[in-house]
């Protein structure tokens, strides 16, 4: 499956899951759908995840609230039944709102409290470096998450330890829970910030798979990489795009039907 | 205690390559040998404990036994949520070390007093909590935590603690209390270096002929339920002694068990910081006196309680002070108000004078 098609399927599942579960954070999950599709579609081997190979690619979703996108990707690459996506948020389910690793193949760690997954990912990358293993560690963080001091503690640490096989992808949709990042805690030029911390930084269109693929493929000899993925929150459903209401609201009634109609109209 | 623990860790690391040590830019002079001998397994993670803890969890999930090291509250409360989520929830094999148990860093001020850590760490699921009383217990705990998979918290004194034990503790089993003295009237349970004060109090009480036992609890979670139950049924009085807030601390852990026992059980008294910060400047010894964490306090509490649950002591007080006062007052009143008494006293005095 092409990554573009995987991304479409992720979005389609995300709408269905939020609708069924009355789940929140739809906008966030749609925002990272392309990033997740490129990662799970092209940078991991599902068999290696299943076997928990020492050299498997590690993917950590530090912005755990967008977990629906990860579950959808796992189901599409065959690591869990697609049917199970219906249990998102449900009593007794494995699929909590914020991403959970318990009992799931392909999720390395559980997250949900911002700024913590990045440090765990750095620890995994460090273990790989000490073992002389080639695996790469990808971690997805939100731009609002970059308000957390722990992000910058990790940024100092990863550079100091020369964790060049660690790649941080910042979902730069310029929105956080209460509004525009520029109006809450202005992050200015995130790429320059990471460069100032000694990282290799690349700005890409976070919905352009070719750009993502290229940026994610490269690693530096010594420096960790930050891919600043410029995205649109709610991407793929016109009335959700750049509208923070969809950080909270779940699509019901006409909203649900319109979202489905829009997505179905551009089915790959 | 600190050096003994780190030396033991150094020794264990020689045989176990999984052992990593992450320091939060503290441990100058203490960790140097580990750093020299295992440069790939020692990481100074800088003054960034939240990241250090999350990194430790990541490393542990990749098969390492990871120790995080700093002082006071820096490896515990500063990064509490990372400990909860990244370490404890994931069951990561991370061993959190804090040096400076209780009021060890007395004069440095309240930021450096670790006086709620036992309470807070104990409340985390999946977390084992250790508080050795002396260097020998610290060595035993170092071995034990390396042998067990999962999250541990180890609270260490900063050094020069008096020894409680006479010889090394072999084959320490996690969760066991250690009997120092037997004694059936009262038993003292203590944890951490303050146990030495309990030891001295127990010795004085025993010298007075009271049958007072003493146990140290190097592990406070999982706690030794068996010993607590047995003691609660056998004795009249149990006293817990800790250099920690009594709210939710070691004494509370004992109280939780006793409160669920059926039938007649011992009376429990808890000695610890009484839900306050130690805000006066001073050494550990000075602050222990100020906040009533001394052998004298332990002695007095037990002596009063044992002499008839306080009644005997109260009777003593009555005889010594009140009764004597009463007789004197009666005597004075008689002199003033009763002519015959006055005359008799007068004649009596005159006879004596002659």
Interface residues (C-beta under 8 A of the other chain):
Chain A: X101 X108 X109 X110 X111 X112 X113 X115 X116 X117 X118 X119 X120 X121 X122 X123 X124 X125 X126 X127 X128 X130 X131 X149 X150 X153 X154 X156 X157 X160 X161
Chain B: X40 X41 X43 X45 X46 X48 X50 X51 X52 X53 X54 X55 X56 X57 X58 X59 X60 X61 X62 X63 X64 X81 X82 X85 X86 X89 X90
